[in-house]
Amino acid sequence: MNSITLEESSNSTEHFFWPLGILGKSVFTINVLFGLPAHSYVLWLIVTGTGSGVASEFFNLNLSVCEIFYCLNCLLTLLSFVCYSLISITQFLVGLGIAGRSLFQCLICVERYLAVVHPVTFLKFKPLRYRVICCTAAWIITNGCCLLCMFILGSGDYFTCAWFFSVLFLVFFSIQMFCLVAVLRALKQSGPGERGRERDEKNHMKRRAFYLILIHTCLYH
């Protein structure tokens, strides 16, 4: 019975990760070797205040934490081919890559969108407590998606899994594209009374916001 159980677990693992192959395992290995130290260093910079501080980089802080857990999931995924008891954990942590990273990327994009297009609203919700509320809601949604992923993948319903992932992808990608286009439109327009150096500084801030949203959109895509 133990032999049959292990064989079924092995088949389940191979079936779930069948698109990976050697290329997928190589990508996971690269994520562990390079992604984990890089995101840990970014997290250390934010916490120690080397950058703009924890308050202004709170979304990036949570994104870095999520990325670290995702890199650990890559490691656990590789180990699950040897230790089959890790399958449930890896299935649970799949939700981090699907929902967690995307949510925090969207929060960063929306924050930059508000800063450029609706600066008054941005200043109103700039205090740290609003960022904490948003991140708390994001983590609650992420944990719910993780539980849902574990249930769907554990049941072997890969059609529902693909449908669920596709819907989440379209929702998050649409939000990021909306922010990207809105900031691009704002970049092409000059505000009333903006001249010379002031206009150049504001355009520089808009370009930074545009490039940041573009990078997050490309990374998510």
Accessible surface in RSA format (square Angstrom, percent):
REM  Atomic radii and reference values for relative SASA: ProtOr
REM  Chains: A
REM  Algorithm: Lee & Richards
REM  Probe-radius: 1.40
REM  Slices: 20
REM RES _ NUM      All-atoms   Total-Side   Main-Chain    Non-polar    All polar
REM                ABS   REL    ABS   REL    ABS   REL    ABS   REL    ABS   REL
RES MET A   1   177.34  91.8 143.60  95.0  33.74  80.3 117.42  99.8  59.92  79.4
RES ASN A   2   123.10  84.9 119.76 115.7   3.34   8.0  28.05  67.5  95.05  91.9
RES SER A   3    81.99  69.3  73.32  97.8   8.67  20.0  42.47  90.4  39.52  55.4
RES ILE A   4    95.07  54.1  94.90  70.7   0.16   0.4  95.07  68.5   0.00   0.0
RES THR A   5    72.85  51.8  72.44  73.4   0.41   1.0  53.63  72.0  19.23  29.1
RES LEU A   6    97.28  54.2  96.74  69.2   0.54   1.4  96.96  68.1   0.32   0.9
RES GLU A   7   106.12  60.9  99.72  75.4   6.41  15.3  34.43  66.6  71.70  58.5
RES GLU A   8   107.74  61.9 101.84  77.0   5.90  14.0  39.10  75.6  68.64  56.0
RES SER A   9    29.31  24.8  24.57  32.8   4.75  10.9   6.56  14.0  22.75  31.9
RES SER A  10    22.69  19.2  22.40  29.9   0.29   0.7   8.00  17.0  14.69  20.6
RES ASN A  11    79.66  54.9  75.94  73.4   3.72   9.0  25.37  61.1  54.29  52.5
RES SER A  12    46.30  39.1  38.75  51.7   7.56  17.4  28.52  60.7  17.78  24.9
RES THR A  13     2.04   1.5   1.23   1.3   0.81   1.9   2.04   2.7   0.00   0.0
RES GLU A  14    99.71  57.2  93.26  70.6   6.45  15.4  32.16  62.2  67.55  55.2
RES HIS A  15    98.88  54.0  92.58  64.3   6.30  16.1  65.18  67.2  33.70  39.2
RES PHE A  16    35.28  17.7  22.99  14.2  12.30  32.0  23.51  14.3  11.78  33.7
RES PHE A  17    18.98   9.5  13.60   8.4   5.38  14.0  14.39   8.7   4.59  13.1
RES TRP A  18   179.78  72.1 155.92  75.5  23.86  56.0 143.22  76.4  36.57  59.3
RES PRO A  19    88.58  64.6  56.53  51.5  32.06 116.5  61.94  51.1  26.64 165.6
RES LEU A  20    33.09  18.4  28.08  20.1   5.01  12.6  29.02  20.4   4.07  11.0
RES GLY A  21    39.43  48.6   0.00   N/A  39.43  48.6  36.85 101.1   2.57   5.8
RES ILE A  22   150.64  85.7 145.78 108.6   4.86  11.7 146.21 105.3   4.43  12.0
RES LEU A  23   140.01  78.0 134.01  95.9   6.00  15.1 136.80  96.1   3.21   8.7
RES GLY A  24     9.63  11.9   0.00   N/A   9.63  11.9   9.12  25.0   0.51   1.2
RES LYS A  25    85.05  41.5  84.84  52.1   0.21   0.5  36.93  33.2  48.13  51.3
RES SER A  26    47.62  40.2  41.38  55.2   6.24  14.4  27.54  58.6  20.08  28.1
RES VAL A  27    68.89  45.3  68.59  62.1   0.30   0.7  68.84  59.8   0.05   0.1
RES PHE A  28    31.36  15.7  31.36  19.4   0.00   0.0  31.36  19.0   0.00   0.0
RES THR A  29    53.18  37.8  53.18  53.9   0.00   0.0  40.86  54.9  12.32  18.6
RES ILE A  30    95.41  54.3  95.25  71.0   0.16   0.4  95.25  68.6   0.16   0.4
RES ASN A  31    38.44  26.5  37.30  36.0   1.15   2.8   2.22   5.3  36.22  35.0
RES VAL A  32    21.30  14.0  18.33  16.6   2.97   7.1  18.33  15.9   2.97   8.0
RES LEU A  33   112.38  62.6  96.55  69.1  15.83  39.8  99.70  70.0  12.68  34.1
RES PHE A  34   138.98  69.5 132.94  82.3   6.04  15.7 135.37  82.1   3.60  10.3
RES GLY A  35    15.49  19.1   0.00   N/A  15.49  19.1  14.31  39.3   1.18   2.6
RES LEU A  36    44.36  24.7  44.36  31.7   0.00   0.0  44.36  31.2   0.00   0.0
RES PRO A  37    76.80  56.0  64.19  58.5  12.61  45.8  72.25  59.7   4.54  28.2
RES ALA A  38    52.70  48.5  43.23  66.7   9.47  21.5  51.92  73.1   0.79   2.1
RES HIS A  39    51.03  27.9  51.03  35.5   0.00   0.0  29.43  30.3  21.61  25.1
RES SER A  40    46.38  39.2  40.82  54.5   5.56  12.8  30.47  64.9  15.91  22.3
RES TYR A  41   127.28  59.4 122.29  69.6   4.99  13.0  89.95  67.6  37.32  46.0
RES VAL A  42    61.31  40.3  61.31  55.5   0.00   0.0  61.31  53.3   0.00   0.0
RES LEU A  43    41.40  23.1  41.40  29.6   0.00   0.0  41.40  29.1   0.00   0.0
RES TRP A  44   144.25  57.9 139.62  67.6   4.63  10.9 121.79  64.9  22.46  36.4
RES LEU A  45    45.16  25.1  45.07  32.2   0.09   0.2  45.16  31.7   0.00   0.0
RES ILE A  46    14.21   8.1  13.10   9.8   1.11   2.7  14.21  10.2   0.00   0.0
RES VAL A  47    90.06  59.3  73.01  66.1  17.05  41.1  73.01  63.4  17.05  46.2
RES THR A  48    72.10  51.3  35.02  35.5  37.08  88.4  43.68  58.7  28.42  43.0
RES GLY A  49    41.04  50.6   0.00   N/A  41.04  50.6  17.05  46.8  23.99  53.7
RES THR A  50    94.23  67.0  62.54  63.4  31.69  75.5  58.68  78.8  35.55  53.7
RES GLY A  51    55.29  68.2   0.00   N/A  55.29  68.2  36.52 100.2  18.77  42.0
RES SER A  52    82.71  69.9  47.99  64.0  34.73  80.0  24.48  52.1  58.24  81.6
RES GLY A  53    20.46  25.2   0.00   N/A  20.46  25.2  19.80  54.3   0.66   1.5
RES VAL A  54    54.15  35.6  49.25  44.6   4.90  11.8  49.25  42.8   4.90  13.3
RES ALA A  55    49.44  45.5  46.73  72.1   2.71   6.2  46.73  65.8   2.71   7.2
RES SER A  56    42.34  35.8  33.14  44.2   9.20  21.2  34.87  74.3   7.47  10.5
RES GLU A  57    34.38  19.7  33.68  25.5   0.70   1.7   9.34  18.1  25.04  20.4
RES PHE A  58    32.43  16.2  32.41  20.1   0.02   0.0  32.41  19.6   0.02   0.1
RES PHE A  59    14.66   7.3  14.10   8.7   0.57   1.5  14.10   8.5   0.57   1.6
RES ASN A  60    34.42  23.7  33.36  32.2   1.06   2.6  10.15  24.4  24.26  23.5
RES LEU A  61    26.51  14.8  26.51  19.0   0.00   0.0  26.51  18.6   0.00   0.0
RES ASN A  62    15.53  10.7  15.48  15.0   0.06   0.1   0.42   1.0  15.12  14.6
RES LEU A  63    18.25  10.2  18.25  13.1   0.00   0.0  18.25  12.8   0.00   0.0
RES SER A  64     5.91   5.0   5.31   7.1   0.60   1.4   0.60   1.3   5.31   7.4
RES VAL A  65    43.41  28.6  43.32  39.2   0.09   0.2  43.41  37.7   0.00   0.0
RES CYS A  66     0.00   0.0   0.00   0.0   0.00   0.0   0.00   0.0   0.00   0.0
RES GLU A  67    15.24   8.7  15.24  11.5   0.00   0.0   1.83   3.5  13.41  10.9
RES ILE A  68    27.92  15.9  27.92  20.8   0.00   0.0  27.92  20.1   0.00   0.0
RES PHE A  69    90.44  45.2  90.44  56.0   0.00   0.0  90.44  54.8   0.00   0.0
RES TYR A  70    45.80  21.4  45.80  26.1   0.00   0.0  20.76  15.6  25.04  30.9
RES CYS A  71     4.05   3.1   3.93   4.4   0.12   0.3   0.00   0.0   4.05   4.4
RES LEU A  72    65.24  36.3  65.09  46.6   0.15   0.4  65.09  45.7   0.15   0.4
RES ASN A  73     9.27   6.4   9.27   9.0   0.00   0.0   0.00   0.0   9.27   9.0
RES CYS A  74     1.73   1.3   1.10   1.2   0.63   1.5   0.63   1.6   1.10   1.2
RES LEU A  75    65.17  36.3  65.17  46.6   0.00   0.0  65.17  45.8   0.00   0.0
RES LEU A  76    40.32  22.5  40.32  28.8   0.00   0.0  40.32  28.3   0.00   0.0
RES THR A  77     3.23   2.3   3.23   3.3   0.00   0.0   0.02   0.0   3.21   4.8
RES LEU A  78    42.12  23.5  32.92  23.6   9.20  23.1  33.25  23.4   8.87  23.9
RES LEU A  79    82.65  46.0  82.26  58.9   0.39   1.0  82.51  57.9   0.15   0.4
RES SER A  80     0.00   0.0   0.00   0.0   0.00   0.0   0.00   0.0   0.00   0.0
RES PHE A  81    50.29  25.2  33.44  20.7  16.85  43.8  34.58  21.0  15.72  45.0
RES VAL A  82   124.82  82.1 104.79  94.9  20.03  48.3 108.25  94.1  16.56  44.9
RES CYS A  83    55.80  42.2  50.66  56.5   5.14  12.1  21.95  55.6  33.85  36.5
RES TYR A  84    66.24  30.9  56.74  32.3   9.50  24.7  25.81  19.4  40.43  49.8
RES SER A  85    90.29  76.3  59.20  79.0  31.09  71.6  58.87 125.4  31.43  44.0
RES LEU A  86    32.12  17.9  32.12  23.0   0.00   0.0  32.12  22.6   0.00   0.0
RES ILE A  87    19.96  11.4  19.96  14.9   0.00   0.0  19.96  14.4   0.00   0.0
RES SER A  88    64.15  54.2  63.25  84.4   0.90   2.1  24.24  51.6  39.91  55.9
RES ILE A  89    80.76  46.0  77.83  58.0   2.93   7.1  80.76  58.2   0.00   0.0
RES THR A  90     0.42   0.3   0.42   0.4   0.00   0.0   0.37   0.5   0.05   0.1
RES GLN A  91    10.74   6.0  10.74   7.8   0.00   0.0   0.11   0.2  10.63   8.1
RES PHE A  92    56.44  28.2  56.44  35.0   0.00   0.0  56.44  34.2   0.00   0.0
RES LEU A  93    22.25  12.4  22.25  15.9   0.00   0.0  22.25  15.6   0.00   0.0
RES VAL A  94    26.43  17.4  22.61  20.5   3.82   9.2  25.51  22.2   0.92   2.5
RES GLY A  95     0.00   0.0   0.00   N/A   0.00   0.0   0.00   0.0   0.00   0.0
RES LEU A  96     9.07   5.1   9.07   6.5   0.00   0.0   9.07   6.4   0.00   0.0
RES GLY A  97    17.08  21.1   0.00   N/A  17.08  21.1   5.43  14.9  11.66  26.1
RES ILE A  98    45.97  26.2  42.75  31.9   3.22   7.8  44.86  32.3   1.11   3.0
RES ALA A  99     0.24   0.2   0.24   0.4   0.00   0.0   0.24   0.3   0.00   0.0
RES GLY A 100     0.00   0.0   0.00   N/A   0.00   0.0   0.00   0.0   0.00   0.0
RES ARG A 101    57.45  24.1  57.45  29.3   0.00   0.0   5.19   7.1  52.26  31.7
RES SER A 102     0.43   0.4   0.38   0.5   0.05   0.1   0.05   0.1   0.38   0.5
RES LEU A 103    25.30  14.1  25.14  18.0   0.16   0.4  25.14  17.7   0.16   0.4
RES PHE A 104     0.00   0.0   0.00   0.0   0.00   0.0   0.00   0.0   0.00   0.0
RES GLN A 105     5.42   3.0   5.42   4.0   0.00   0.0   0.00   0.0   5.42   4.1
RES CYS A 106     7.13   5.4   7.05   7.9   0.08   0.2   7.13  18.1   0.00   0.0
RES LEU A 107    37.46  20.9  36.13  25.8   1.33   3.3  36.22  25.4   1.24   3.3
RES ILE A 108     1.22   0.7   1.22   0.9   0.00   0.0   1.22   0.9   0.00   0.0
RES CYS A 109     0.02   0.0   0.01   0.0   0.01   0.0   0.01   0.0   0.01   0.0
RES VAL A 110    50.95  33.5  50.95  46.1   0.00   0.0  50.95  44.3   0.00   0.0
RES GLU A 111    15.41   8.8  12.43   9.4   2.98   7.1  10.31  19.9   5.11   4.2
RES ARG A 112    51.21  21.5  51.21  26.1   0.00   0.0  13.11  17.9  38.10  23.1
RES TYR A 113    29.57  13.8  29.57  16.8   0.00   0.0  13.70  10.3  15.86  19.6
RES LEU A 114    42.89  23.9  42.89  30.7   0.00   0.0  42.89  30.1   0.00   0.0
RES ALA A 115    35.41  32.6  20.10  31.0  15.31  34.8  20.20  28.4  15.21  40.3
RES VAL A 116    23.44  15.4   6.37   5.8  17.06  41.1   9.97   8.7  13.47  36.5
RES VAL A 117    50.99  33.6  30.14  27.3  20.85  50.2  32.89  28.6  18.10  49.1
RES HIS A 118    78.84  43.1  74.93  52.1   3.91  10.0  49.78  51.3  29.06  33.8
RES PRO A 119    68.38  49.8  68.38  62.3   0.00   0.0  68.38  56.5   0.00   0.0
RES VAL A 120   122.66  80.7 120.59 109.2   2.07   5.0 120.92 105.1   1.74   4.7
RES THR A 121    52.80  37.6  50.77  51.5   2.04   4.9  24.27  32.6  28.53  43.1
RES PHE A 122    37.62  18.8  36.72  22.7   0.90   2.3  37.31  22.6   0.31   0.9
RES LEU A 123   114.32  63.7  99.68  71.3  14.64  36.8  99.94  70.2  14.38  38.7
RES LYS A 124   138.54  67.6 120.40  73.9  18.14  43.2  78.11  70.3  60.42  64.4
RES PHE A 125    88.94  44.5  80.47  49.8   8.48  22.1  80.60  48.9   8.35  23.9
RES LYS A 126    97.70  47.7  94.40  57.9   3.30   7.9  46.10  41.5  51.61  55.0
RES PRO A 127    51.38  37.4  39.67  36.2  11.70  42.5  51.26  42.3   0.12   0.8
RES LEU A 128    73.66  41.0  66.42  47.5   7.23  18.2  66.42  46.6   7.23  19.5
RES ARG A 129   146.48  61.5 138.98  70.8   7.50  17.9  62.48  85.4  83.99  50.9
RES TYR A 130    62.61  29.2  61.64  35.1   0.97   2.5  34.98  26.3  27.62  34.1
RES ARG A 131    14.24   6.0  13.89   7.1   0.35   0.8   4.98   6.8   9.26   5.6
RES VAL A 132    61.20  40.3  61.01  55.2   0.19   0.5  61.05  53.0   0.16   0.4
RES ILE A 133   110.63  63.0 106.99  79.7   3.64   8.8 109.64  79.0   0.99   2.7
RES CYS A 134    52.27  39.5  44.98  50.2   7.29  17.1   5.77  14.6  46.50  50.1
RES CYS A 135     3.30   2.5   3.30   3.7   0.00   0.0   3.30   8.3   0.00   0.0
RES THR A 136    70.01  49.8  65.86  66.8   4.15   9.9  53.87  72.4  16.14  24.4
RES ALA A 137    47.37  43.6  43.71  67.5   3.66   8.3  46.76  65.9   0.61   1.6
RES ALA A 138     3.39   3.1   2.05   3.2   1.33   3.0   3.28   4.6   0.11   0.3
RES TRP A 139    60.46  24.3  60.46  29.3   0.00   0.0  54.77  29.2   5.69   9.2
RES ILE A 140   116.80  66.5 111.91  83.4   4.89  11.8 113.21  81.5   3.59   9.7
RES ILE A 141    89.47  50.9  82.78  61.7   6.69  16.1  88.53  63.7   0.94   2.5
RES THR A 142     0.00   0.0   0.00   0.0   0.00   0.0   0.00   0.0   0.00   0.0
RES ASN A 143    72.81  50.2  72.81  70.4   0.00   0.0  19.36  46.6  53.45  51.7
RES GLY A 144    36.44  44.9   0.00   N/A  36.44  44.9  30.47  83.6   5.97  13.4
RES CYS A 145    14.71  11.1  13.11  14.6   1.60   3.8   0.82   2.1  13.89  15.0
RES CYS A 146     0.66   0.5   0.66   0.7   0.00   0.0   0.00   0.0   0.66   0.7
RES LEU A 147   100.27  55.8  97.09  69.5   3.18   8.0  97.40  68.4   2.87   7.7
RES LEU A 148    73.28  40.8  70.11  50.2   3.17   8.0  73.03  51.3   0.25   0.7
RES CYS A 149     0.97   0.7   0.05   0.1   0.91   2.1   0.91   2.3   0.05   0.1
RES MET A 150    67.27  34.8  65.11  43.1   2.15   5.1  51.51  43.8  15.75  20.9
RES PHE A 151   146.29  73.2 137.60  85.2   8.69  22.6 144.84  87.8   1.45   4.1
RES ILE A 152    13.03   7.4  12.38   9.2   0.65   1.6  13.03   9.4   0.00   0.0
RES LEU A 153     3.66   2.0   0.41   0.3   3.25   8.2   0.43   0.3   3.22   8.7
RES GLY A 154    54.25  66.9   0.00   N/A  54.25  66.9  22.10  60.6  32.16  72.0
RES SER A 155    72.88  61.6  30.92  41.3  41.96  96.7  39.77  84.7  33.11  46.4
RES GLY A 156    34.62  42.7   0.00   N/A  34.62  42.7  17.15  47.1  17.46  39.1
RES ASP A 157    63.92  44.8  57.11  56.8   6.82  16.1  22.61  53.2  41.31  41.2
RES TYR A 158    67.51  31.5  60.17  34.2   7.34  19.1  54.98  41.3  12.53  15.5
RES PHE A 159   167.39  83.7 157.82  97.8   9.57  24.9 163.24  99.0   4.15  11.9
RES THR A 160    46.58  33.1  45.17  45.8   1.41   3.4  32.74  44.0  13.84  20.9
RES CYS A 161     9.24   7.0   9.07  10.1   0.17   0.4   0.96   2.4   8.28   8.9
RES ALA A 162    57.00  52.4  49.73  76.7   7.27  16.5  56.16  79.1   0.83   2.2
RES TRP A 163   157.34  63.1 151.43  73.3   5.91  13.9 131.30  70.0  26.05  42.3
RES PHE A 164    27.37  13.7  27.37  17.0   0.00   0.0  27.37  16.6   0.00   0.0
RES PHE A 165    48.02  24.0  44.87  27.8   3.15   8.2  45.15  27.4   2.87   8.2
RES SER A 166    58.03  49.0  52.59  70.2   5.45  12.5  30.03  63.9  28.01  39.2
RES VAL A 167    59.15  38.9  58.52  53.0   0.63   1.5  59.07  51.3   0.08   0.2
RES LEU A 168    27.13  15.1  27.13  19.4   0.00   0.0  27.13  19.1   0.00   0.0
RES PHE A 169    67.97  34.0  67.29  41.7   0.67   1.8  67.58  41.0   0.38   1.1
RES LEU A 170   108.79  60.6 108.21  77.4   0.58   1.5 108.56  76.2   0.23   0.6
RES VAL A 171    73.62  48.4  68.46  62.0   5.16  12.4  73.19  63.6   0.43   1.2
RES PHE A 172    13.08   6.5  13.08   8.1   0.00   0.0  13.08   7.9   0.00   0.0
RES PHE A 173    51.09  25.6  51.09  31.6   0.00   0.0  51.09  31.0   0.00   0.0
RES SER A 174    66.14  55.9  57.31  76.5   8.83  20.3  35.75  76.1  30.39  42.6
RES ILE A 175    65.05  37.0  61.63  45.9   3.41   8.2  65.02  46.8   0.02   0.1
RES GLN A 176     0.00   0.0   0.00   0.0   0.00   0.0   0.00   0.0   0.00   0.0
RES MET A 177    67.44  34.9  67.21  44.5   0.24   0.6  62.36  53.0   5.08   6.7
RES PHE A 178   122.49  61.3 115.22  71.4   7.27  18.9 121.58  73.7   0.91   2.6
RES CYS A 179     1.84   1.4   1.84   2.1   0.00   0.0   0.00   0.0   1.84   2.0
RES LEU A 180    17.63   9.8  17.63  12.6   0.00   0.0  17.63  12.4   0.00   0.0
RES VAL A 181    72.91  48.0  72.78  65.9   0.13   0.3  72.91  63.4   0.00   0.0
RES ALA A 182    17.99  16.5  10.94  16.9   7.05  16.0  15.32  21.6   2.66   7.1
RES VAL A 183     0.00   0.0   0.00   0.0   0.00   0.0   0.00   0.0   0.00   0.0
RES LEU A 184    60.73  33.8  60.73  43.4   0.00   0.0  60.73  42.7   0.00   0.0
RES ARG A 185   155.14  65.1 153.05  78.0   2.09   5.0  43.95  60.1 111.19  67.4
RES ALA A 186    17.00  15.6  11.85  18.3   5.15  11.7  16.24  22.9   0.76   2.0
RES LEU A 187    36.76  20.5  25.09  18.0  11.67  29.3  25.09  17.6  11.67  31.4
RES LYS A 188   162.67  79.4 124.25  76.2  38.42  91.5  80.80  72.7  81.87  87.2
RES GLN A 189   109.24  61.1 104.10  76.1   5.15  12.3  38.19  81.3  71.06  53.9
RES SER A 190    68.37  57.8  39.19  52.3  29.18  67.2  20.95  44.6  47.42  66.4
RES GLY A 191    23.32  28.8   0.00   N/A  23.32  28.8  17.05  46.8   6.26  14.0
RES PRO A 192   142.08 103.5 111.04 101.2  31.04 112.8 124.05 102.4  18.03 112.0
RES GLY A 193    71.23  87.8   0.00   N/A  71.23  87.8  38.17 104.7  33.06  74.0
RES GLU A 194    23.78  13.7  13.56  10.3  10.22  24.3   3.70   7.1  20.09  16.4
RES ARG A 195   199.20  83.6 189.83  96.8   9.37  22.3  64.29  87.9 134.90  81.8
RES GLY A 196    41.18  50.8   0.00   N/A  41.18  50.8  36.81 101.0   4.38   9.8
RES ARG A 197   191.92  80.6 180.88  92.2  11.04  26.3  69.65  95.2 122.27  74.1
RES GLU A 198    87.56  50.3  82.83  62.7   4.73  11.3  31.45  60.8  56.11  45.8
RES ARG A 199    96.57  40.5  96.57  49.2   0.00   0.0   4.62   6.3  91.95  55.7
RES ASP A 200    84.62  59.3  81.29  80.9   3.33   7.9  27.61  65.0  57.01  56.9
RES GLU A 201    90.55  52.0  86.13  65.2   4.42  10.5  38.53  74.5  52.02  42.5
RES LYS A 202    82.97  40.5  81.93  50.3   1.05   2.5  46.69  42.0  36.28  38.6
RES ASN A 203    26.06  18.0  26.06  25.2   0.00   0.0   2.23   5.4  23.84  23.0
RES HIS A 204    97.35  53.2  97.35  67.7   0.00   0.0  66.94  69.0  30.41  35.4
RES MET A 205   126.50  65.5 121.48  80.4   5.01  11.9  97.09  82.5  29.40  39.0
RES LYS A 206    24.58  12.0  24.58  15.1   0.00   0.0  14.14  12.7  10.44  11.1
RES ARG A 207    93.61  39.3  93.61  47.7   0.00   0.0  25.39  34.7  68.23  41.3
RES ARG A 208   160.73  67.5 154.09  78.5   6.64  15.8  36.96  50.5 123.77  75.0
RES ALA A 209     5.94   5.5   3.47   5.4   2.47   5.6   5.27   7.4   0.67   1.8
RES PHE A 210    28.99  14.5  28.99  18.0   0.00   0.0  28.99  17.6   0.00   0.0
RES TYR A 211   117.80  55.0 117.53  66.9   0.27   0.7  80.13  60.2  37.67  46.4
RES LEU A 212    49.45  27.5  47.68  34.1   1.76   4.4  48.94  34.4   0.51   1.4
RES ILE A 213     0.15   0.1   0.15   0.1   0.00   0.0   0.15   0.1   0.00   0.0
RES LEU A 214    64.52  35.9  64.52  46.2   0.00   0.0  64.52  45.3   0.00   0.0
RES ILE A 215    93.95  53.5  91.31  68.0   2.64   6.4  93.89  67.6   0.05   0.1
RES HIS A 216    14.33   7.8  14.33  10.0   0.00   0.0  11.11  11.5   3.22   3.7
RES THR A 217     7.06   5.0   7.06   7.2   0.00   0.0   7.06   9.5   0.00   0.0
RES CYS A 218    81.89  61.9  63.37  70.7  18.52  43.5  29.12  73.8  52.77  56.9
RES LEU A 219   120.28  67.0  94.76  67.8  25.53  64.2  97.94  68.8  22.34  60.1
RES TYR A 220    38.37  17.9  19.76  11.2  18.61  48.4  20.85  15.7  17.52  21.6
RES HIS A 221   146.40  80.0 103.25  71.8  43.14 110.4  83.86  86.4  62.54  72.8
END  Absolute sums over single chains surface
CHAIN  1 A    12908.1      11345.4       1562.7       9110.5       3797.7
END  Absolute sums over all chains
TOTAL         12908.1      11345.4       1562.7       9110.5       3797.7
